[in-house]
Amino acid sequence: MAEAKSNKPAPARDPVEEGEDVTYQPGHGDPPFVTWRGVTFHANVPVRLTDTHHLSAAHDNRFFRVGDGGESADDNPNRDPATPAEYRRHFVKKINKATTCLELVKAFASERRLREDAGVGHDDIDYLGHLVEPKLNQMRLSEGRSDRELMDMWLKHGVIDIPWRG
């Protein structure tokens, strides 16, 4: 005899088991990353946490946001970043996707207006510079380019002074 199939929906998963995204949101002059309760957080980059004590502490800490915090440019890829935090997340994705120096230089150079509209400040640029420089150096070496060739690439795309270097 065959077993009867249940029409009951699968039990809902406990959100704590799934975890929640926790995002470090530094203030002006704060470091671009912190290690808090044994977990390293980079500014404006969510980290999935499942520990209830950690999540509870994050809710009570003004430097951390728990959950998604409403619609952002991440939720709607056709929407431009509207805040510095959104722009940082947006450009971190570009850094991670870039496979050549030219691709990364063009991405940064072409978004000047977007950064201005989102209110991106010096601390945001410094943070991005800490991420761009090692990636650019790695790609430059793998492409066999000199420092001078990379600088010429920046100049060709209208970037006279690399903002996080100066």
N, C-alpha and C positions, 0 to 999 in steps of 0.2 A: 504494500500500500504506500502511495506517495505521500510525502509530508505536505501539508497545506502551507502555502506561502503567506507570510504576514504582510498586511498592507500598512503596518505601522511605519511611520518615518523613522529613519535611523536616529538614535539619540543625539542630541546636540552636544558638541564638544565643549568642554569647559574652556572659556577664553584664556584662562591662566595656563592651561596645558599648551595652547597654541602660542602663547606669549603676546607681548605687545611691543611695538616699536618705541624706543626711547631715544630722544635726540638731544644732544648737548647743544645748548644755545648760549654761547659766550657773550659777555658784555664787552663794551669797548675796552680794548687793552688786555683782555683775557687771552690766554694761550689758545692756539688753534686745535689743541687736543688735550685731553685729561685722562688720567686713570682714576676711576672712582669705584670703590668697592670691588677692586680686582678686575674691572673691565675697562678697556681703553675706548674712549669715544673721540671721534674727530668731529669738529664743529659742523653742525647742520647735516650730519650723515646719520640716519637712524640705525640703531642696533636692536635686534630682536632679543628681548629678555623674557624668561619664563619664571624666574624666582620671585615669589610674591613679596618677600621682604625688600628686595631690590626695587620692584615696581612701586611698592608703597613709599619707599624713601624717595624715589624719583618724583612722585606726585607732589611731595612736600618740598622739593628743591627747586628754587626759581630758575636755576640754570639748565633744567631738563624739562622737556615736553614729552608727555606720554600720549601715545596715539597719534592720529594723523593731523589733528588740529584744524579740520575743515578742508575744503577744496583748495588745491594748490596747482601750480603749473604741472606738477607730477601727475595729478589726476586727469588733467586735460592737456595732452601733448600739443594741442593747437593754441594753447594760451601761453603767452610769454610770461616769464617770471616777473612777479610784481613787487617782490621784496628782496633785500639782500640775501636772506636765507634761501629763498627759492632760487635765486641766481646761482648761489654757491652749489646747491644740489644739482642744478641744471648743468653747470660747467664741470663739476666732478664727473658726471656721466660722460661728457665729451672727452675729458682727460682719459678716462678708462677705455673709451672706444677707439681713441686715436692709435693709428698704427705707424704713422710717419711724422717726421718733424713738420713737414709742410702742412699736413692736415691739422695739427695742433696750433701752429702759428696762425694759419688762416682762420681757424675757429675763434681764437682770442681776438685777432685783429678786426674781424667782421662784426663783433658784438659790442663795440664801444657805445653805441646809442642804447642798446639793450641794458647795458650796465648802468648808464646814466638814468634811464627811466626807472630802473628797479632800485635806485638809491644806493648802489654799491659804493662802499667807502674804502679807505686805505687799508683798514684791518681785513676787509674781505679780500682785497687784492693780495695782501701779504699772505693770507691763508692759502689762496690759490697758488701763489708763487711757490710755497713749500711743496705743493703737489706737482706743479708743472715742471719745475727745474729737474728733479730726478728722472722724470719720465722723458723729458726732452734730451737729457744727457744720455740716457740709455738708448734712445732711438738714434741720436746723432752718432754715437759710437757704432751701432749696428749698421747704420747707413754709410759709415766711413766718411762722415763730414767733419770738417774742422770747426772750431769755435767761430772763426771768421765767416765761414759759409753760413752758419746758423744766424749770425748777426746780420749778414746781408739779406737773409730770408725775412727777418723781422723788418728790416728797412724797406724792402720791396713791398711789404704789405702795410706800410704806413706807421710802423711802430718804431719811433726814433729812440725812445728811452723805455726799457723794459721796466714797468712800474714797480715791481717787487724788488728790483735790484737797487733802486735809487733812493 
